[in-house]
């Protein structure tokens, strides 16, 4: 998942400094988490502009909610990403009820760093495959799509998905299974070969 090491000992201090108006502390929070929040937003919106707007919205909400952070209940990363997921999924569900067709071309924005060992050709192939998989995920029904993203891309546990989506565990497992089967069919039709 590429999570940063927990900064548990300094999380409370960092949050406290943010609450006291320390701009450098807030800039550190944004620097640490903006890529992860943006990546998640982009997976759900498939739009560069929408993902940027949603990322800003998440950080506004985080800033306003800093007083709710309790270091005794976990590290800042878990708290912040849980808040981000809730906001992004709420936005996703709203857009499913009132769809708009304003998504960018998926190739317009690169949101992954290439691995250091990649040759330029290999990096290009990997980027192309990522975009194809993202396009395929985007073809899934909304219920299947959100479960597949949360389990297979965000790597959340079944229990975390149950808590986040407020649906029974059996439903979560069923949607993930159906989503994976449907995704495989879409990828076959797109002629995307596995790595």
C-alpha positions as CSV (number, residue, x, y, z in Angstrom):
1,X,0.0,0.0,0.0
2,X,3.0,2.3,0.3
3,X,2.0,3.6,3.7
4,X,4.5,5.7,5.5
5,X,5.9,4.5,8.8
6,X,3.7,5.6,11.7
7,X,4.7,8.8,13.5
8,X,2.7,7.9,16.6
9,X,5.0,9.7,19.1
10,X,4.9,12.9,17.2
11,X,1.4,12.8,15.7
12,X,-0.2,14.4,18.8
13,X,2.4,17.1,18.8
14,X,2.0,17.7,15.1
15,X,-1.8,18.0,15.4
16,X,-1.4,20.3,18.5
17,X,0.9,22.6,16.5
18,X,-1.6,22.7,13.6
19,X,-4.4,23.7,16.1
20,X,-2.2,26.5,17.4
21,X,-1.9,27.9,13.9
22,X,1.6,26.6,13.0
23,X,1.7,26.8,9.2
24,X,4.8,24.6,8.9
25,X,3.1,21.8,10.9
26,X,0.0,22.0,8.6
27,X,2.2,22.0,5.5
28,X,3.9,18.8,6.9
29,X,0.5,17.1,7.3
30,X,-0.5,18.0,3.7
31,X,2.9,17.0,2.3
32,X,2.7,13.6,4.1
33,X,-0.8,12.7,3.0
34,X,-1.8,14.6,-0.1
35,X,-0.6,12.0,-2.6
36,X,-2.5,9.2,-0.9
37,X,-5.7,11.2,-0.6
38,X,-5.3,12.4,-4.2
39,X,-4.7,8.8,-5.5
40,X,-7.8,7.5,-3.7
41,X,-9.9,10.5,-5.0
42,X,-8.7,9.9,-8.5
43,X,-9.6,6.2,-8.4
44,X,-13.2,7.1,-7.5
45,X,-13.5,10.1,-9.8
46,X,-11.2,9.2,-12.8
47,X,-10.9,13.0,-13.2
48,X,-7.8,15.1,-12.5
49,X,-9.8,18.2,-11.7
50,X,-12.4,16.4,-9.6
51,X,-9.7,14.5,-7.7
52,X,-7.9,17.8,-7.0
53,X,-11.1,19.5,-5.8
54,X,-12.0,16.5,-3.6
55,X,-8.4,16.4,-2.1
56,X,-8.8,20.1,-1.2
57,X,-12.2,19.4,0.3
58,X,-10.7,16.5,2.4
59,X,-7.9,18.7,3.8
60,X,-10.4,21.5,4.6
61,X,-12.5,18.9,6.6
62,X,-9.4,17.4,8.2
63,X,-8.3,20.9,9.4
64,X,-11.7,21.6,10.8
65,X,-11.8,18.2,12.5
66,X,-8.3,18.2,14.1
67,X,-9.8,18.6,17.6
68,X,-11.5,15.2,17.1
69,X,-8.1,13.4,16.6
70,X,-7.3,11.2,19.6
71,X,-3.8,9.7,19.5
72,X,-4.8,7.1,22.0
73,X,-7.1,5.5,19.3
74,X,-4.5,5.2,16.6
75,X,-2.0,7.1,14.5
76,X,-2.7,10.2,12.5
77,X,-2.4,8.3,9.2
78,X,-5.3,5.9,10.0
79,X,-7.5,8.7,11.3
80,X,-6.9,11.0,8.4
81,X,-7.3,8.3,5.7
82,X,-10.5,7.0,7.4
83,X,-11.9,10.6,7.2
84,X,-10.7,10.9,3.6
85,X,-12.3,7.6,2.6
86,X,-15.6,8.6,4.1
87,X,-15.7,11.9,2.3
88,X,-14.6,10.4,-1.0
89,X,-17.2,7.6,-0.8
90,X,-19.9,10.1,0.1
91,X,-19.0,12.2,-2.9
92,X,-18.8,9.1,-5.1
93,X,-22.3,8.0,-4.1
94,X,-23.7,11.5,-4.7
95,X,-22.2,11.5,-8.2
96,X,-23.8,8.1,-8.9
97,X,-27.2,9.6,-8.0
98,X,-26.6,12.6,-10.2
99,X,-24.1,11.5,-12.8
100,X,-22.2,14.1,-14.9
101,X,-20.0,13.3,-17.9
102,X,-17.1,15.5,-17.1
103,X,-14.4,13.0,-16.5
104,X,-11.0,13.6,-18.1
105,X,-9.2,11.2,-20.4
106,X,-7.5,8.8,-18.0
107,X,-4.2,9.3,-19.7
108,X,-4.3,13.1,-18.9
109,X,-2.8,12.7,-15.5
110,X,-0.1,10.4,-14.1
111,X,-0.6,9.7,-10.4
112,X,2.0,6.9,-9.7
113,X,5.7,7.2,-9.3
114,X,7.6,4.7,-11.4
115,X,9.7,2.1,-9.6
116,X,13.4,3.0,-9.5
117,X,14.3,-0.2,-11.3
118,X,12.0,0.3,-14.3
119,X,13.4,0.9,-17.7
120,X,11.6,3.6,-19.7
121,X,9.8,0.9,-21.8
122,X,8.8,-1.1,-18.7
123,X,7.6,2.1,-16.9
124,X,5.5,3.0,-20.0
125,X,4.0,-0.5,-20.1
126,X,3.2,-0.5,-16.4
127,X,1.5,3.0,-16.7
128,X,-0.5,1.8,-19.7
129,X,-1.6,-1.3,-17.8
130,X,-2.6,0.8,-14.7
131,X,-4.7,3.1,-16.9
132,X,-6.4,0.1,-18.6
133,X,-7.2,-1.5,-15.2
134,X,-8.5,1.8,-13.9
135,X,-10.7,2.2,-17.0
136,X,-12.0,-1.4,-16.5
137,X,-12.8,-0.7,-12.8
138,X,-14.7,2.3,-13.9
139,X,-17.0,0.1,-16.0
140,X,-18.1,-1.9,-12.9
141,X,-21.4,-1.0,-11.3
142,X,-21.0,1.5,-8.4
143,X,-21.5,-1.1,-5.6
144,X,-19.0,-3.5,-7.1
145,X,-16.6,-0.7,-7.9
146,X,-16.3,0.8,-4.5
147,X,-15.8,-2.6,-2.8
148,X,-13.1,-3.7,-5.3
149,X,-11.3,-0.3,-4.9
150,X,-11.4,-0.5,-1.1
151,X,-10.3,-4.2,-0.9
152,X,-7.9,-4.6,-3.9
153,X,-6.4,-1.1,-4.3
154,X,-6.7,0.4,-0.8
155,X,-6.1,-3.0,0.8
156,X,-8.7,-2.5,3.5
157,X,-9.8,-5.5,5.6
158,X,-13.3,-6.9,5.2
159,X,-14.2,-5.4,8.6
160,X,-12.9,-2.0,7.7
161,X,-15.1,-2.1,4.5
162,X,-18.1,-3.2,6.6
163,X,-17.6,-0.3,9.0
164,X,-17.0,2.2,6.2
165,X,-19.9,1.2,3.9
166,X,-22.3,0.1,6.7
167,X,-23.3,-3.2,4.9
168,X,-23.0,-6.8,6.2
169,X,-19.8,-8.7,5.7
170,X,-21.4,-11.3,3.5
171,X,-22.5,-8.5,1.2
172,X,-19.0,-7.0,1.1
173,X,-17.5,-10.4,0.3
174,X,-20.1,-11.1,-2.4
175,X,-19.6,-7.7,-4.1
176,X,-15.8,-8.1,-4.0
177,X,-16.1,-11.6,-5.6
178,X,-18.6,-10.5,-8.2
179,X,-16.5,-7.3,-8.9
180,X,-13.4,-9.4,-9.4
181,X,-15.2,-11.7,-11.8
182,X,-16.7,-8.8,-13.7
183,X,-13.4,-7.0,-13.8
184,X,-11.7,-10.1,-15.3
185,X,-14.3,-10.2,-18.0
186,X,-13.9,-6.5,-18.8
187,X,-10.1,-6.9,-19.0
188,X,-10.4,-9.9,-21.3
189,X,-12.7,-7.9,-23.6
190,X,-10.1,-5.1,-23.5
191,X,-7.4,-7.7,-24.2
192,X,-5.4,-6.6,-21.2
193,X,-2.9,-9.4,-20.3
194,X,-2.0,-10.0,-16.7
195,X,1.5,-8.9,-15.5
